[in-house]
């Protein structure tokens, strides 16, 4: 397979702040897959995560965090896979342009579910949290 025919798979990672350990683990595992010898010539995995320093999402003080993320990154519904990780929290509330209140993670989940082509995976962390 030539480099121009390798499928690109975009994975959107969404989570509130109480599951940072699980988020880091998910990113680490996806990076291992993306760089593994087994998949190197058969797929190109792109991880879409607001905290990825390579994507440099600017969190401007004049914007709500979700607005800044939506300006810079692909939306979950524009990705092939959306992974949503929940713990005890569901995220920070914000008012969307549609006038409804969501949390960032909830909005990202609903956006992913609105797509017929995005495969959405939900993980709920059940470990005791301090």
Backbone as XML, in Angstrom:
<?xml version="1.0"?>
<chain id="A" units="angstrom">
  <residue number="1" name="UNK">
    <atom name="N" x="0.850" y="-1.175" z="0.000"/>
    <atom name="CA" x="0.000" y="0.000" z="0.000"/>
    <atom name="C" x="0.897" y="1.241" z="0.000"/>
  </residue>
  <residue number="2" name="UNK">
    <atom name="N" x="0.641" y="2.178" z="-0.896"/>
    <atom name="CA" x="1.465" y="3.383" z="-0.949"/>
    <atom name="C" x="1.000" y="4.382" z="0.104"/>
  </residue>
  <residue number="3" name="UNK">
    <atom name="N" x="1.863" y="5.336" z="0.407"/>
    <atom name="CA" x="1.551" y="6.308" z="1.452"/>
    <atom name="C" x="0.303" y="7.115" z="1.146"/>
  </residue>
  <residue number="4" name="UNK">
    <atom name="N" x="0.005" y="7.382" z="-0.124"/>
    <atom name="CA" x="-1.169" y="8.180" z="-0.454"/>
    <atom name="C" x="-2.470" y="7.385" z="-0.390"/>
  </residue>
  <residue number="5" name="UNK">
    <atom name="N" x="-2.406" y="6.067" z="-0.203"/>
    <atom name="CA" x="-3.627" y="5.270" z="-0.078"/>
    <atom name="C" x="-3.840" y="4.747" z="1.345"/>
  </residue>
  <residue number="6" name="UNK">
    <atom name="N" x="-2.967" y="5.107" z="2.264"/>
    <atom name="CA" x="-3.143" y="4.689" z="3.658"/>
    <atom name="C" x="-4.331" y="5.445" z="4.249"/>
  </residue>
  <residue number="7" name="UNK">
    <atom name="N" x="-5.305" y="4.730" z="4.796"/>
    <atom name="CA" x="-6.463" y="5.423" z="5.371"/>
    <atom name="C" x="-6.076" y="6.255" z="6.593"/>
  </residue>
  <residue number="8" name="UNK">
    <atom name="N" x="-6.695" y="7.434" z="6.680"/>
    <atom name="CA" x="-6.515" y="8.314" z="7.820"/>
    <atom name="C" x="-7.694" y="8.097" z="8.753"/>
  </residue>
  <residue number="9" name="UNK">
    <atom name="N" x="-7.408" y="7.832" z="10.011"/>
    <atom name="CA" x="-8.452" y="7.647" z="11.011"/>
    <atom name="C" x="-8.272" y="8.726" z="12.073"/>
  </residue>
  <residue number="10" name="UNK">
    <atom name="N" x="-9.298" y="9.572" z="12.210"/>
    <atom name="CA" x="-9.271" y="10.643" z="13.208"/>
    <atom name="C" x="-10.036" y="10.188" z="14.441"/>
  </residue>
  <residue number="11" name="UNK">
    <atom name="N" x="-9.372" y="10.300" z="15.602"/>
    <atom name="CA" x="-9.980" y="9.895" z="16.869"/>
    <atom name="C" x="-10.090" y="11.118" z="17.764"/>
  </residue>
  <residue number="12" name="UNK">
    <atom name="N" x="-11.307" y="11.475" z="18.128"/>
    <atom name="CA" x="-11.554" y="12.601" z="19.030"/>
    <atom name="C" x="-11.623" y="12.061" z="20.449"/>
  </residue>
  <residue number="13" name="UNK">
    <atom name="N" x="-10.873" y="12.677" z="21.362"/>
    <atom name="CA" x="-10.867" y="12.262" z="22.763"/>
    <atom name="C" x="-11.519" y="13.337" z="23.606"/>
  </residue>
  <residue number="14" name="UNK">
    <atom name="N" x="-12.536" y="12.938" z="24.356"/>
    <atom name="CA" x="-13.286" y="13.876" z="25.181"/>
    <atom name="C" x="-13.357" y="13.358" z="26.611"/>
  </residue>
  <residue number="15" name="UNK">
    <atom name="N" x="-13.209" y="14.272" z="27.583"/>
    <atom name="CA" x="-13.343" y="13.889" z="28.994"/>
    <atom name="C" x="-13.355" y="15.134" z="29.859"/>
  </residue>
  <residue number="16" name="UNK">
    <atom name="N" x="-13.995" y="15.049" z="31.029"/>
    <atom name="CA" x="-13.877" y="16.137" z="32.002"/>
    <atom name="C" x="-12.552" y="16.007" z="32.752"/>
  </residue>
  <residue number="17" name="UNK">
    <atom name="N" x="-12.267" y="16.955" z="33.629"/>
    <atom name="CA" x="-10.973" y="17.026" z="34.287"/>
    <atom name="C" x="-10.694" y="16.010" z="35.375"/>
  </residue>
  <residue number="18" name="UNK">
    <atom name="N" x="-11.680" y="15.233" z="35.771"/>
    <atom name="CA" x="-11.426" y="14.293" z="36.871"/>
    <atom name="C" x="-10.913" y="12.934" z="36.396"/>
  </residue>
  <residue number="19" name="UNK">
    <atom name="N" x="-10.695" y="12.766" z="35.112"/>
    <atom name="CA" x="-10.178" y="11.492" z="34.596"/>
    <atom name="C" x="-8.903" y="11.716" z="33.767"/>
  </residue>
  <residue number="20" name="UNK">
    <atom name="N" x="-8.054" y="12.599" z="34.262"/>
    <atom name="CA" x="-6.816" y="12.919" z="33.540"/>
    <atom name="C" x="-5.916" y="11.698" z="33.377"/>
  </residue>
  <residue number="21" name="UNK">
    <atom name="N" x="-5.852" y="10.853" z="34.392"/>
    <atom name="CA" x="-5.022" y="9.651" z="34.301"/>
    <atom name="C" x="-5.510" y="8.735" z="33.182"/>
  </residue>
  <residue number="22" name="UNK">
    <atom name="N" x="-6.814" y="8.541" z="33.115"/>
    <atom name="CA" x="-7.395" y="7.701" z="32.069"/>
    <atom name="C" x="-7.216" y="8.335" z="30.687"/>
  </residue>
  <residue number="23" name="UNK">
    <atom name="N" x="-7.316" y="9.643" z="30.630"/>
    <atom name="CA" x="-7.118" y="10.369" z="29.371"/>
    <atom name="C" x="-5.686" y="10.177" z="28.870"/>
  </residue>
  <residue number="24" name="UNK">
    <atom name="N" x="-4.712" y="10.344" z="29.783"/>
    <atom name="CA" x="-3.310" y="10.150" z="29.406"/>
    <atom name="C" x="-3.066" y="8.718" z="28.947"/>
  </residue>
  <residue number="25" name="UNK">
    <atom name="N" x="-3.684" y="7.755" z="29.601"/>
    <atom name="CA" x="-3.538" y="6.353" z="29.211"/>
    <atom name="C" x="-4.111" y="6.124" z="27.812"/>
  </residue>
  <residue number="26" name="UNK">
    <atom name="N" x="-5.284" y="6.686" z="27.544"/>
    <atom name="CA" x="-5.900" y="6.538" z="26.219"/>
    <atom name="C" x="-5.008" y="7.130" z="25.138"/>
  </residue>
  <residue number="27" name="UNK">
    <atom name="N" x="-4.458" y="8.313" z="25.381"/>
    <atom name="CA" x="-3.564" y="8.944" z="24.403"/>
    <atom name="C" x="-2.319" y="8.097" z="24.204"/>
  </residue>
  <residue number="28" name="UNK">
    <atom name="N" x="-1.749" y="7.603" z="25.299"/>
    <atom name="CA" x="-0.545" y="6.768" z="25.212"/>
    <atom name="C" x="-0.805" y="5.507" z="24.386"/>
  </residue>
  <residue number="29" name="UNK">
    <atom name="N" x="-1.928" y="4.856" z="24.626"/>
    <atom name="CA" x="-2.255" y="3.639" z="23.869"/>
    <atom name="C" x="-2.471" y="3.941" z="22.391"/>
  </residue>
  <residue number="30" name="UNK">
    <atom name="N" x="-3.151" y="5.043" z="22.091"/>
    <atom name="CA" x="-3.367" y="5.397" z="20.688"/>
    <atom name="C" x="-2.045" y="5.746" z="20.007"/>
  </residue>
  <residue number="31" name="UNK">
    <atom name="N" x="-1.150" y="6.428" z="20.727"/>
    <atom name="CA" x="0.160" y="6.741" z="20.151"/>
    <atom name="C" x="0.969" y="5.476" z="19.893"/>
  </residue>
  <residue number="32" name="UNK">
    <atom name="N" x="0.841" y="4.496" z="20.786"/>
    <atom name="CA" x="1.523" y="3.216" z="20.569"/>
    <atom name="C" x="1.002" y="2.539" z="19.311"/>
  </residue>
  <residue number="33" name="UNK">
    <atom name="N" x="-0.309" y="2.561" z="19.124"/>
    <atom name="CA" x="-0.898" y="1.967" z="17.921"/>
    <atom name="C" x="-0.416" y="2.721" z="16.680"/>
  </residue>
  <residue number="34" name="UNK">
    <atom name="N" x="-0.455" y="4.055" z="16.756"/>
    <atom name="CA" x="-0.087" y="4.879" z="15.603"/>
    <atom name="C" x="1.356" y="4.673" z="15.172"/>
  </residue>
  <residue number="35" name="UNK">
    <atom name="N" x="2.233" y="4.362" z="16.108"/>
    <atom name="CA" x="3.654" y="4.230" z="15.777"/>
    <atom name="C" x="4.129" y="2.777" z="15.730"/>
  </residue>
  <residue number="36" name="UNK">
    <atom name="N" x="3.227" y="1.846" z="15.971"/>
    <atom name="CA" x="3.647" y="0.441" z="15.988"/>
    <atom name="C" x="4.017" y="-0.027" z="14.578"/>
  </residue>
  <residue number="37" name="UNK">
    <atom name="N" x="4.951" y="-0.894" z="14.522"/>
    <atom name="CA" x="5.407" y="-1.448" z="13.237"/>
    <atom name="C" x="4.251" y="-2.141" z="12.516"/>
  </residue>
  <residue number="38" name="UNK">
    <atom name="N" x="3.381" y="-2.780" z="13.277"/>
    <atom name="CA" x="2.271" y="-3.540" z="12.691"/>
    <atom name="C" x="1.329" y="-2.664" z="11.864"/>
  </residue>
  <residue number="39" name="UNK">
    <atom name="N" x="1.075" y="-1.434" z="12.334"/>
    <atom name="CA" x="0.093" y="-0.576" z="11.665"/>
    <atom name="C" x="0.724" y="0.571" z="10.881"/>
  </residue>
  <residue number="40" name="UNK">
    <atom name="N" x="2.021" y="0.753" z="10.970"/>
    <atom name="CA" x="2.696" y="1.910" z="10.378"/>
    <atom name="C" x="2.344" y="2.107" z="8.904"/>
  </residue>
  <residue number="41" name="UNK">
    <atom name="N" x="2.271" y="1.039" z="8.140"/>
    <atom name="CA" x="2.013" y="1.160" z="6.700"/>
    <atom name="C" x="0.578" y="0.834" z="6.299"/>
  </residue>
  <residue number="42" name="UNK">
    <atom name="N" x="-0.307" y="0.677" z="7.299"/>
    <atom name="CA" x="-1.683" y="0.338" z="6.946"/>
    <atom name="C" x="-2.718" y="1.357" z="7.435"/>
  </residue>
  <residue number="43" name="UNK">
    <atom name="N" x="-2.323" y="2.266" z="8.339"/>
    <atom name="CA" x="-3.241" y="3.324" z="8.751"/>
    <atom name="C" x="-2.463" y="4.490" z="9.324"/>
  </residue>
  <residue number="44" name="UNK">
    <atom name="N" x="-3.088" y="5.654" z="9.237"/>
    <atom name="CA" x="-2.521" y="6.870" z="9.826"/>
    <atom name="C" x="-3.527" y="7.355" z="10.858"/>
  </residue>
  <residue number="45" name="UNK">
    <atom name="N" x="-3.169" y="7.244" z="12.127"/>
    <atom name="CA" x="-4.055" y="7.601" z="13.237"/>
    <atom name="C" x="-3.754" y="9.028" z="13.681"/>
  </residue>
  <residue number="46" name="UNK">
    <atom name="N" x="-4.783" y="9.861" z="13.694"/>
    <atom name="CA" x="-4.644" y="11.246" z="14.160"/>
    <atom name="C" x="-5.507" y="11.390" z="15.408"/>
  </residue>
  <residue number="47" name="UNK">
    <atom name="N" x="-4.882" y="11.789" z="16.502"/>
    <atom name="CA" x="-5.585" y="11.971" z="17.768"/>
    <atom name="C" x="-5.972" y="13.446" z="17.884"/>
  </residue>
  <residue number="48" name="UNK">
    <atom name="N" x="-7.250" y="13.704" z="18.086"/>
    <atom name="CA" x="-7.756" y="15.064" z="18.257"/>
    <atom name="C" x="-8.062" y="15.234" z="19.741"/>
  </residue>
  <residue number="49" name="UNK">
    <atom name="N" x="-7.217" y="16.012" z="20.430"/>
    <atom name="CA" x="-7.376" y="16.237" z="21.860"/>
    <atom name="C" x="-6.995" y="17.679" z="22.174"/>
  </residue>
  <residue number="50" name="UNK">
    <atom name="N" x="-7.827" y="18.372" z="22.917"/>
    <atom name="CA" x="-7.586" y="19.793" z="23.177"/>
    <atom name="C" x="-6.262" y="20.038" z="23.892"/>
  </residue>
  <residue number="51" name="UNK">
    <atom name="N" x="-5.798" y="19.067" z="24.673"/>
    <atom name="CA" x="-4.578" y="19.263" z="25.450"/>
    <atom name="C" x="-3.328" y="18.742" z="24.740"/>
  </residue>
  <residue number="52" name="UNK">
    <atom name="N" x="-3.438" y="18.392" z="23.474"/>
    <atom name="CA" x="-2.280" y="17.934" z="22.711"/>
    <atom name="C" x="-1.443" y="19.156" z="22.339"/>
  </residue>
  <residue number="53" name="UNK">
    <atom name="N" x="-0.205" y="19.251" z="22.844"/>
    <atom name="CA" x="0.612" y="20.438" z="22.562"/>
    <atom name="C" x="0.905" y="20.635" z="21.073"/>
  </residue>
  <residue number="54" name="UNK">
    <atom name="N" x="0.824" y="19.577" z="20.276"/>
    <atom name="CA" x="1.068" y="19.705" z="18.834"/>
    <atom name="C" x="-0.065" y="20.444" z="18.132"/>
  </residue>
  <residue number="55" name="UNK">
    <atom name="N" x="-1.249" y="20.448" z="18.738"/>
    <atom name="CA" x="-2.398" y="21.114" z="18.122"/>
    <atom name="C" x="-2.538" y="22.553" z="18.595"/>
  </residue>
  <residue number="56" name="UNK">
    <atom name="N" x="-1.901" y="22.895" z="19.665"/>
    <atom name="CA" x="-1.836" y="24.241" z="20.246"/>
    <atom name="C" x="-3.183" y="24.978" z="20.241"/>
  </residue>
  <residue number="57" name="UNK">
    <atom name="N" x="-4.137" y="24.433" z="20.979"/>
    <atom name="CA" x="-5.412" y="25.102" z="21.144"/>
    <atom name="C" x="-5.205" y="26.289" z="22.075"/>
  </residue>
  <residue number="58" name="UNK">
    <atom name="N" x="-5.459" y="27.478" z="21.584"/>
    <atom name="CA" x="-5.288" y="28.687" z="22.384"/>
    <atom name="C" x="-6.561" y="28.922" z="23.186"/>
  </residue>
  <residue number="59" name="UNK">
    <atom name="N" x="-6.418" y="28.961" z="24.495"/>
    <atom name="CA" x="-7.565" y="29.202" z="25.372"/>
    <atom name="C" x="-7.634" y="30.698" z="25.681"/>
  </residue>
  <residue number="60" name="UNK">
    <atom name="N" x="-8.242" y="31.443" z="24.775"/>
    <atom name="CA" x="-8.350" y="32.896" z="24.942"/>
    <atom name="C" x="-9.285" y="33.231" z="26.092"/>
  </residue>
  <residue number="61" name="UNK">
    <atom name="N" x="-8.933" y="34.263" z="26.837"/>
    <atom name="CA" x="-9.732" y="34.680" z="27.982"/>
    <atom name="C" x="-11.111" y="35.169" z="27.563"/>
  </residue>
  <residue number="62" name="UNK">
    <atom name="N" x="-11.251" y="35.627" z="26.311"/>
    <atom name="CA" x="-12.536" y="36.148" z="25.842"/>
    <atom name="C" x="-13.482" y="35.045" z="25.380"/>
  </residue>
  <residue number="63" name="UNK">
    <atom name="N" x="-12.992" y="33.806" z="25.317"/>
    <atom name="CA" x="-13.820" y="32.687" z="24.867"/>
    <atom name="C" x="-14.010" y="31.682" z="25.996"/>
  </residue>
  <residue number="64" name="UNK">
    <atom name="N" x="-15.152" y="31.041" z="25.976"/>
    <atom name="CA" x="-15.340" y="29.904" z="26.865"/>
    <atom name="C" x="-14.467" y="28.771" z="26.334"/>
  </residue>
  <residue number="65" name="UNK">
    <atom name="N" x="-13.982" y="27.874" z="27.216"/>
    <atom name="CA" x="-13.088" y="26.809" z="26.743"/>
    <atom name="C" x="-13.643" y="26.016" z="25.562"/>
  </residue>
  <residue number="66" name="UNK">
    <atom name="N" x="-14.920" y="25.653" z="25.590"/>
    <atom name="CA" x="-15.482" y="24.864" z="24.491"/>
    <atom name="C" x="-15.486" y="25.642" z="23.189"/>
  </residue>
  <residue number="67" name="UNK">
    <atom name="N" x="-15.717" y="26.961" z="23.262"/>
    <atom name="CA" x="-15.676" y="27.786" z="22.054"/>
    <atom name="C" x="-14.278" y="27.776" z="21.443"/>
  </residue>
  <residue number="68" name="UNK">
    <atom name="N" x="-13.248" y="27.873" z="22.292"/>
    <atom name="CA" x="-11.867" y="27.850" z="21.805"/>
    <atom name="C" x="-11.544" y="26.513" z="21.152"/>
  </residue>
  <residue number="69" name="UNK">
    <atom name="N" x="-11.998" y="25.434" z="21.771"/>
    <atom name="CA" x="-11.770" y="24.095" z="21.224"/>
    <atom name="C" x="-12.462" y="23.954" z="19.873"/>
  </residue>
  <residue number="70" name="UNK">
    <atom name="N" x="-13.704" y="24.408" z="19.789"/>
    <atom name="CA" x="-14.463" y="24.282" z="18.543"/>
    <atom name="C" x="-13.858" y="25.106" z="17.411"/>
  </residue>
  <residue number="71" name="UNK">
    <atom name="N" x="-13.212" y="26.223" z="17.743"/>
    <atom name="CA" x="-12.575" y="27.047" z="16.711"/>
    <atom name="C" x="-11.351" y="26.365" z="16.119"/>
  </residue>
  <residue number="72" name="UNK">
    <atom name="N" x="-10.599" y="25.640" z="16.928"/>
    <atom name="CA" x="-9.309" y="25.105" z="16.506"/>
    <atom name="C" x="-9.371" y="23.656" z="16.020"/>
  </residue>
  <residue number="73" name="UNK">
    <atom name="N" x="-10.140" y="22.826" z="16.706"/>
    <atom name="CA" x="-10.115" y="21.390" z="16.432"/>
    <atom name="C" x="-11.305" y="20.936" z="15.600"/>
  </residue>
  <residue number="74" name="UNK">
    <atom name="N" x="-11.139" y="19.784" z="14.976"/>
    <atom name="CA" x="-12.283" y="19.138" z="14.324"/>
    <atom name="C" x="-13.288" y="18.772" z="15.399"/>
  </residue>
  <residue number="75" name="UNK">
    <atom name="N" x="-14.556" y="18.849" z="15.051"/>
    <atom name="CA" x="-15.601" y="18.438" z="15.986"/>
    <atom name="C" x="-15.649" y="16.917" z="16.040"/>
  </residue>
  <residue number="76" name="UNK">
    <atom name="N" x="-16.179" y="16.363" z="17.130"/>
    <atom name="CA" x="-16.286" y="14.904" z="17.220"/>
    <atom name="C" x="-17.035" y="14.296" z="16.034"/>
  </residue>
  <residue number="77" name="UNK">
    <atom name="N" x="-18.081" y="14.958" z="15.563"/>
    <atom name="CA" x="-18.874" y="14.447" z="14.444"/>
    <atom name="C" x="-18.105" y="14.460" z="13.130"/>
  </residue>
  <residue number="78" name="UNK">
    <atom name="N" x="-16.972" y="15.137" z="13.085"/>
    <atom name="CA" x="-16.134" y="15.178" z="11.894"/>
    <atom name="C" x="-15.019" y="14.129" z="11.950"/>
  </residue>
  <residue number="79" name="UNK">
    <atom name="N" x="-15.011" y="13.350" z="13.025"/>
    <atom name="CA" x="-13.976" y="12.332" z="13.206"/>
    <atom name="C" x="-14.548" y="10.941" z="12.951"/>
  </residue>
  <residue number="80" name="UNK">
    <atom name="N" x="-13.666" y="9.992" z="12.771"/>
    <atom name="CA" x="-14.086" y="8.606" z="12.535"/>
    <atom name="C" x="-14.499" y="7.917" z="13.826"/>
  </residue>
  <residue number="81" name="UNK">
    <atom name="N" x="-13.786" y="8.251" z="14.911"/>
    <atom name="CA" x="-14.045" y="7.644" z="16.215"/>
    <atom name="C" x="-14.065" y="8.755" z="17.257"/>
  </residue>
  <residue number="82" name="UNK">
    <atom name="N" x="-14.993" y="8.669" z="18.201"/>
    <atom name="CA" x="-15.005" y="9.563" z="19.356"/>
    <atom name="C" x="-14.937" y="8.685" z="20.600"/>
  </residue>
  <residue number="83" name="UNK">
    <atom name="N" x="-13.950" y="8.951" z="21.434"/>
    <atom name="CA" x="-13.823" y="8.249" z="22.702"/>
    <atom name="C" x="-14.167" y="9.253" z="23.793"/>
  </residue>
  <residue number="84" name="UNK">
    <atom name="N" x="-15.164" y="8.923" z="24.600"/>
    <atom name="CA" x="-15.619" y="9.816" z="25.666"/>
    <atom name="C" x="-15.413" y="9.085" z="26.994"/>
  </residue>
  <residue number="85" name="UNK">
    <atom name="N" x="-14.650" y="9.726" z="27.877"/>
    <atom name="CA" x="-14.336" y="9.128" z="29.167"/>
    <atom name="C" x="-15.016" y="9.944" z="30.261"/>
  </residue>
  <residue number="86" name="UNK">
    <atom name="N" x="-15.785" y="9.273" z="31.104"/>
    <atom name="CA" x="-16.439" y="9.932" z="32.238"/>
    <atom name="C" x="-15.932" y="9.340" z="33.543"/>
  </residue>
  <residue number="87" name="UNK">
    <atom name="N" x="-15.898" y="10.174" z="34.570"/>
    <atom name="CA" x="-15.617" y="9.742" z="35.939"/>
    <atom name="C" x="-16.806" y="10.141" z="36.783"/>
  </residue>
  <residue number="88" name="UNK">
    <atom name="N" x="-16.563" y="10.925" z="37.824"/>
    <atom name="CA" x="-17.657" y="11.438" z="38.654"/>
    <atom name="C" x="-18.274" y="12.696" z="38.058"/>
  </residue>
  <residue number="89" name="UNK">
    <atom name="N" x="-17.460" y="13.487" z="37.364"/>
    <atom name="CA" x="-17.936" y="14.742" z="36.798"/>
    <atom name="C" x="-18.365" y="14.541" z="35.341"/>
  </residue>
  <residue number="90" name="UNK">
    <atom name="N" x="-19.198" y="15.452" z="34.868"/>
    <atom name="CA" x="-19.528" y="15.416" z="33.445"/>
    <atom name="C" x="-18.982" y="16.634" z="32.718"/>
  </residue>
  <residue number="91" name="UNK">
    <atom name="N" x="-18.244" y="17.479" z="33.430"/>
    <atom name="CA" x="-17.590" y="18.599" z="32.784"/>
    <atom name="C" x="-18.037" y="19.948" z="33.298"/>
  </residue>
  <residue number="92" name="UNK">
    <atom name="N" x="-17.527" y="20.987" z="32.658"/>
    <atom name="CA" x="-17.805" y="22.372" z="33.041"/>
    <atom name="C" x="-18.938" y="22.920" z="32.183"/>
  </residue>
  <residue number="93" name="UNK">
    <atom name="N" x="-19.991" y="23.457" z="32.824"/>
    <atom name="CA" x="-21.137" y="23.972" z="32.056"/>
    <atom name="C" x="-20.779" y="25.196" z="31.212"/>
  </residue>
  <residue number="94" name="UNK">
    <atom name="N" x="-21.436" y="25.303" z="30.061"/>
    <atom name="CA" x="-21.336" y="26.491" z="29.216"/>
    <atom name="C" x="-22.620" y="26.612" z="28.411"/>
  </residue>
  <residue number="95" name="UNK">
    <atom name="N" x="-22.911" y="27.806" z="27.936"/>
    <atom name="CA" x="-24.086" y="28.043" z="27.089"/>
    <atom name="C" x="-23.598" y="27.997" z="25.644"/>
  </residue>
  <residue number="96" name="UNK">
    <atom name="N" x="-24.154" y="27.085" z="24.866"/>
    <atom name="CA" x="-23.761" y="26.928" z="23.467"/>
    <atom name="C" x="-24.450" y="27.992" z="22.617"/>
  </residue>
  <residue number="97" name="UNK">
    <atom name="N" x="-24.027" y="28.120" z="21.383"/>
    <atom name="CA" x="-24.632" y="29.103" z="20.476"/>
    <atom name="C" x="-26.101" y="28.815" z="20.210"/>
  </residue>
  <residue number="98" name="UNK">
    <atom name="N" x="-26.535" y="27.568" z="20.483"/>
    <atom name="CA" x="-27.960" y="27.246" z="20.321"/>
    <atom name="C" x="-28.781" y="27.706" z="21.527"/>
  </residue>
  <residue number="99" name="UNK">
    <atom name="N" x="-28.106" y="28.336" z="22.527"/>
    <atom name="CA" x="-28.798" y="28.850" z="23.702"/>
    <atom name="C" x="-28.990" y="27.838" z="24.810"/>
  </residue>
  <residue number="100" name="UNK">
    <atom name="N" x="-28.606" y="26.587" z="24.589"/>
    <atom name="CA" x="-28.781" y="25.545" z="25.595"/>
    <atom name="C" x="-27.518" y="25.394" z="26.436"/>
  </residue>
  <residue number="101" name="UNK">
    <atom name="N" x="-27.721" y="24.962" z="27.689"/>
    <atom name="CA" x="-26.574" y="24.731" z="28.559"/>
    <atom name="C" x="-26.127" y="23.274" z="28.443"/>
  </residue>
  <residue number="102" name="UNK">
    <atom name="N" x="-24.844" y="23.094" z="28.272"/>
    <atom name="CA" x="-24.214" y="21.781" z="28.199"/>
    <atom name="C" x="-22.961" y="21.827" z="29.066"/>
  </residue>
  <residue number="103" name="UNK">
    <atom name="N" x="-22.360" y="20.676" z="29.267"/>
    <atom name="CA" x="-20.955" y="20.668" z="29.679"/>
    <atom name="C" x="-20.179" y="20.405" z="28.394"/>
  </residue>
  <residue number="104" name="UNK">
    <atom name="N" x="-18.895" y="20.740" z="28.398"/>
    <atom name="CA" x="-18.091" y="20.501" z="27.203"/>
    <atom name="C" x="-18.118" y="19.045" z="26.784"/>
  </residue>
  <residue number="105" name="UNK">
    <atom name="N" x="-17.966" y="18.154" z="27.751"/>
    <atom name="CA" x="-17.931" y="16.722" z="27.443"/>
    <atom name="C" x="-19.291" y="16.233" z="26.944"/>
  </residue>
  <residue number="106" name="UNK">
    <atom name="N" x="-20.361" y="16.708" z="27.550"/>
    <atom name="CA" x="-21.704" y="16.316" z="27.105"/>
    <atom name="C" x="-21.955" y="16.802" z="25.680"/>
  </residue>
  <residue number="107" name="UNK">
    <atom name="N" x="-21.585" y="18.050" z="25.392"/>
    <atom name="CA" x="-21.779" y="18.579" z="24.047"/>
    <atom name="C" x="-20.984" y="17.756" z="23.035"/>
  </residue>
  <residue number="108" name="UNK">
    <atom name="N" x="-19.736" y="17.423" z="23.375"/>
    <atom name="CA" x="-18.912" y="16.633" z="22.462"/>
    <atom name="C" x="-19.515" y="15.247" z="22.234"/>
  </residue>
  <residue number="109" name="UNK">
    <atom name="N" x="-20.060" y="14.630" z="23.289"/>
    <atom name="CA" x="-20.720" y="13.331" z="23.144"/>
    <atom name="C" x="-21.939" y="13.443" z="22.237"/>
  </residue>
  <residue number="110" name="UNK">
    <atom name="N" x="-22.780" y="14.428" z="22.477"/>
    <atom name="CA" x="-23.975" y="14.597" z="21.647"/>
    <atom name="C" x="-23.611" y="14.906" z="20.200"/>
  </residue>
  <residue number="111" name="UNK">
    <atom name="N" x="-22.559" y="15.692" z="20.000"/>
    <atom name="CA" x="-22.110" y="15.992" z="18.644"/>
    <atom name="C" x="-21.646" y="14.716" z="17.942"/>
  </residue>
  <residue number="112" name="UNK">
    <atom name="N" x="-20.878" y="13.884" z="18.646"/>
    <atom name="CA" x="-20.414" y="12.614" z="18.061"/>
    <atom name="C" x="-21.605" y="11.722" z="17.716"/>
  </residue>
  <residue number="113" name="UNK">
    <atom name="N" x="-22.567" y="11.640" z="18.619"/>
    <atom name="CA" x="-23.731" y="10.782" z="18.391"/>
    <atom name="C" x="-24.629" y="11.298" z="17.262"/>
  </residue>
  <residue number="114" name="UNK">
    <atom name="N" x="-24.510" y="12.578" z="16.928"/>
    <atom name="CA" x="-25.334" y="13.135" z="15.849"/>
    <atom name="C" x="-24.844" y="12.703" z="14.465"/>
  </residue>
  <residue number="115" name="UNK">
    <atom name="N" x="-23.651" y="12.127" z="14.408"/>
    <atom name="CA" x="-23.070" y="11.721" z="13.132"/>
    <atom name="C" x="-23.388" y="10.257" z="12.835"/>
  </residue>
  <residue number="116" name="UNK">
    <atom name="N" x="-23.738" y="9.997" z="11.590"/>
    <atom name="CA" x="-23.987" y="8.603" z="11.178"/>
    <atom name="C" x="-22.688" y="7.842" z="10.954"/>
  </residue>
  <residue number="117" name="UNK">
    <atom name="N" x="-21.589" y="8.569" z="10.815"/>
    <atom name="CA" x="-20.324" y="7.915" z="10.470"/>
    <atom name="C" x="-19.326" y="7.830" z="11.623"/>
  </residue>
  <residue number="118" name="UNK">
    <atom name="N" x="-19.548" y="8.590" z="12.679"/>
    <atom name="CA" x="-18.621" y="8.563" z="13.818"/>
    <atom name="C" x="-18.956" y="7.396" z="14.733"/>
  </residue>
  <residue number="119" name="UNK">
    <atom name="N" x="-17.978" y="6.539" z="14.958"/>
    <atom name="CA" x="-18.131" y="5.432" z="15.915"/>
    <atom name="C" x="-17.835" y="6.004" z="17.299"/>
  </residue>
  <residue number="120" name="UNK">
    <atom name="N" x="-18.806" y="5.953" z="18.188"/>
    <atom name="CA" x="-18.654" y="6.561" z="19.507"/>
    <atom name="C" x="-18.513" y="5.492" z="20.569"/>
  </residue>
  <residue number="121" name="UNK">
    <atom name="N" x="-17.469" y="5.653" z="21.399"/>
    <atom name="CA" x="-17.188" y="4.715" z="22.486"/>
    <atom name="C" x="-17.217" y="5.513" z="23.783"/>
  </residue>
  <residue number="122" name="UNK">
    <atom name="N" x="-17.982" y="5.035" z="24.755"/>
    <atom name="CA" x="-18.076" y="5.701" z="26.044"/>
    <atom name="C" x="-17.448" y="4.807" z="27.104"/>
  </residue>
  <residue number="123" name="UNK">
    <atom name="N" x="-16.540" y="5.393" z="27.879"/>
    <atom name="CA" x="-15.895" y="4.660" z="28.965"/>
    <atom name="C" x="-16.249" y="5.386" z="30.262"/>
  </residue>
  <residue number="124" name="UNK">
    <atom name="N" x="-16.701" y="4.636" z="31.246"/>
    <atom name="CA" x="-17.003" y="5.216" z="32.547"/>
    <atom name="C" x="-16.019" y="4.644" z="33.562"/>
  </residue>
  <residue number="125" name="UNK">
    <atom name="N" x="-15.239" y="5.505" z="34.146"/>
    <atom name="CA" x="-14.261" y="5.108" z="35.157"/>
    <atom name="C" x="-15.008" y="4.839" z="36.460"/>
  </residue>
  <residue number="126" name="UNK">
    <atom name="N" x="-14.848" y="3.662" z="36.996"/>
    <atom name="CA" x="-15.569" y="3.283" z="38.210"/>
    <atom name="C" x="-14.677" y="3.190" z="39.441"/>
  </residue>
  <residue number="127" name="UNK">
    <atom name="N" x="-13.402" y="3.544" z="39.300"/>
    <atom name="CA" x="-12.518" y="3.472" z="40.460"/>
    <atom name="C" x="-12.897" y="4.554" z="41.465"/>
  </residue>
  <residue number="128" name="UNK">
    <atom name="N" x="-12.609" y="4.287" z="42.713"/>
    <atom name="CA" x="-12.889" y="5.276" z="43.774"/>
    <atom name="C" x="-11.990" y="6.475" z="43.548"/>
  </residue>
  <residue number="129" name="UNK">
    <atom name="N" x="-12.594" y="7.644" z="43.573"/>
    <atom name="CA" x="-11.828" y="8.874" z="43.376"/>
    <atom name="C" x="-11.815" y="9.668" z="44.663"/>
  </residue>
  <residue number="130" name="UNK">
    <atom name="N" x="-10.694" y="10.319" z="44.888"/>
    <atom name="CA" x="-10.531" y="11.095" z="46.122"/>
    <atom name="C" x="-11.236" y="12.410" z="46.014"/>
  </residue>
</chain>
